[in-house]
Amino acid sequence: MDRIAQVAVVIPVHNEEHHLARALAAVCAAADALQHSQPDTEVTVVVVLDACTDGSGSVAARFAAADRRITLLPVAFRSVGRSRRAGINLLLAGRWPDRARAGRVLATERVWLANTDADSWVPENWLLRQVELAGRGADAVLGTVEPDPAGMDGELLRRWHVRHPLGEDHPHVYGANFGVRASAYIRAGGFPRQRSHEDRALAAQLRRHGYRITSTDAVRVVTSGRTEARAPQGFGAYLLSLGMESAVAFER
């Protein structure tokens, strides 16, 4: 299996000015940890600003000015699936503002695509562990997600944990914690252009093509516990519906 030479992190953003700085700081810390351990591994962060009408663009621009690894891509899709796809396409097409990288088309076996969300905070070992698993033969890494307990209703958090036990070989798929080898991503057709469940659709296609998928709790991501949804049928909408279910369903 070819060693990963470049990692690209793609973060779709739609009006996330209150969470984005923390999300970007966490991703940059994970990139630093990877490059400290593997200095010859290149890291790029693509922030896809999708129809933002708040201060998200200013937050992202401030980080981009301080860190050359960050590239901003403004779009107007209002679709998380299309935003993820556009960010990845930017890398794979070799279209870079940096002249040293412009026009460069990379060997996709050696490119790792790490996906998260603008209201989520990755651990410091997030990229390093994914690259290690890729080196052991993983074509995709599906990590776990845990809602941020800060400001979240305690009963709702308990219900979430009942339905989503954290551990190795878990059955869940989260776009906020999804890594995939670029060659596998391309052959599986990439993220579909849909407003929700694009992560599950891609995971299903990867399995259909026989790629090796590792589901792990070793790189757990914390995500916002809000119930105001940014995407239809997304994580916030799911939490809202979870809170409306009968308490009988969660009795132990």
Secondary structure, DSSP 8 states (H G I E B T S, - for coil): -----EEEEEEEESS-TTTHHHHHHHHHHHHHHHHHH-TT-EEEEEEEEES--SSHHHHHHHHHHH-TTEEEEEE----HHHHHHHHHHHHHTT--SSTTTTT----GGGEEEEE--TTEE--TTHHHHHHHHHHTT-SEEEEEEEE--TTS-HHHHHHHHHHS--STT-----GGGEEEEHHHHHHTT-S-S-SS-HHHHHHHHHHHTT--EEEEEEEEEEE----S-SSTTSHHHHHHHHHHS-GGGG--
